[in-house]
Amino acid sequence: MTTTAIERPHGRTGQRHTPGAAPRRRRPGRLRARGLPYLLLLPALLLELLVHLVPMLIGIVMSFKELTQFFIRDWTSAPWAGTDNYTVSVDFDAPVGEALLKSFLTTCLFTLCSVGLCWLLGTAAALFMQETFRGRGFLRALFLVPYALPVYAAVITWAFMFQRDNGLVNHVLHDQLGIGDGPAFWLIGDNAFVALLVVSVWKGWPFAFLVLMAGLQNIPREAYEAAALDGAGMWKQIRHITLPSLRPVNQVLVLVLFLWTFNDFNTPFVLFGKAAPESADLISLHIYQSSFQTWNFGTGSAMSVLLLLFLLAVTGAYLLLTTRGRKASDA
């Protein structure tokens, strides 16, 4: 049988298939074109599954087991503990729970100070770099050096600088400026919190600077020029033009800095070693010590799951509040 052309209304022609004619098949090239993006994403999805999701699921299972050094070879044979590991972790009257709570509060204070200072320095530097002057390109590159350096190399350098007897910090503060009665101990005692905060802000604020500088490029110069003609000074322009325009950028930036800082393990581990001073005992390092110092991986896994739940709750609440605030401001 053959296919004949027929007249359609309004002068259009179409094809009519006579009975017994083979149905039209999709071209194989179209199917390949549609499946190509998913095929290209497949390696990344597999790596994400192997690197993040599978270890996370294993950690959740480990949190319900009495996993100690006696079951390291075959952790699946460890007896089930139910919720005992979680009960021990949140029992704040017991030594384990009390130490975890103190580490959690220390981490909250550290994160608040670090994120606030990173955002403040990044905003100030980004605003300063909007003006055209000689050497601006060099300063931009210089500001990004801490962010470009490997974490271990940067923190090890700071560890040498914080040495009591031959460190650069004590040499400048005590020997050159005459501050203090003697060289201070920066890596032990209460000063360890300050040292950790300095290193965290030093390597974190360039990221805020980079993000905010990109966000400032989207603000039209005409808005500043109109505000200047109306008599608005620099501070009023920042308050009424710059900060409202950067609100979507700041919402994402603050969340990313919070998650990075609260989960930071490399900085305290390289700066202090396996055992951090009590004043700088961040929760990430505390969980590591609870797992690998006492060989109680079940309790350490339970602490990790609790930390994950806390971060998920904070992230969800933050996104909900910022979304509502953005809708209210748009309305």
C-alpha positions, 0 to 999 in steps of 0.5 A, a space after each residue: 500500500 502507498 501513502 497518498 497526500 490529502 487536502 486539509 482545511 485552509 489549504 494545508 496538505 498532510 499525509 494519510 497512511 493507508 491500512 497496512 502501512 508501517 508506523 513512522 519510527 523515531 529517528 535513532 539520532 534524536 534518541 541519542 541526542 536526548 540521552 547524551 546529556 544524561 550520559 555525560 552526567 553519569 560519571 559525576 553521579 556515580 562519583 557523587 554516589 561513591 564519595 558522599 552518599 555511600 560513606 554517609 549511609 555507612 556512617 549512619 549504620 555505624 552509629 547504631 553499632 557498638 563499633 570499637 577497636 575489637 571490630 575494626 577488621 569486620 565492622 559489620 560483625 559489631 553488635 547492635 547498640 540501638 540508640 545507645 550511642 545517641 543517648 550517650 552523646 546527648 547526655 549533657 550531665 555525663 562527661 561525653 555529652 558535656 564535652 560535646 556540648 562545650 565543643 558545640 558552643 565553641 564552634 557556634 561562637 567561632 563560626 559567628 565571629 569568622 563568618 561575620 569578619 569574613 563578610 565585613 572584610 570582603 564587603 569593605 574590600 569589594 567596595 574599595 575595589 570598585 573605584 578606578 585607581 592605579 594598581 587595582 589589578 595587582 591588589 585584586 590578585 593579591 587579595 585572592 592569594 590566601 584563597 588560592 593557596 593550598 590549605 595545608 601550606 597556608 596553615 603550616 605557615 601560620 603555625 610557624 608564625 605563631 611559635 612562641 620563641 621564634 615566631 613572626 607574630 611575637 616578634 612583631 607584637 612583643 619585640 617591635 611594638 612592645 605589646 605584652 609582658 613577654 612572648 605569648 603562647 598562641 597555640 595553647 591556652 585561651 589564645 588558641 581561639 584567637 589564633 584559629 580565628 585569625 587563620 580562618 578569617 585570613 583564608 576565608 575573606 577572599 572568597 567573600 570578596 570575590 563573590 561580592 565583587 562579582 555581585 557589585 558588577 550587576 548594580 548599574 552606575 546610574 543608580 549611584 549617579 542619581 543618588 549623588 545628584 539627590 545629595 546622598 553621600 557614600 554611606 547612604 548609597 551603601 545603605 540604600 543601594 548597595 546592600 539591598 542590591 546585594 541581598 540575594 548574593 549575601 544570602 547565598 554567601 553567608 550560608 556557604 561560609 557558615 557551612 564551610 566554617 562549621 565543618 572546618 576540620 583541616 584548619 584546626 587539625 593542621 594548626 594544633 595537631 590531633 588534640 586541640 586546646 579546650 578553647 579551640 576545640 571545634 566540633 569537627 576535631 572533637 568528633 575525630 578525637 572521639 572516634 580515633 583517640 578512644 577507638 569508639 567509632 559508634 559514638 563518633 558516628 552518632 555525633 557525626 549524624 547529629 551534626 548532619 541533622 543540625 546543619 540540615 535543620 539550620 540550612 532549611 530554616 535559613 532558606 525558608 526565612 530568606 525566601 519569605 523575606 525575599 517574597 515580602 520585600 518583592 511584594 
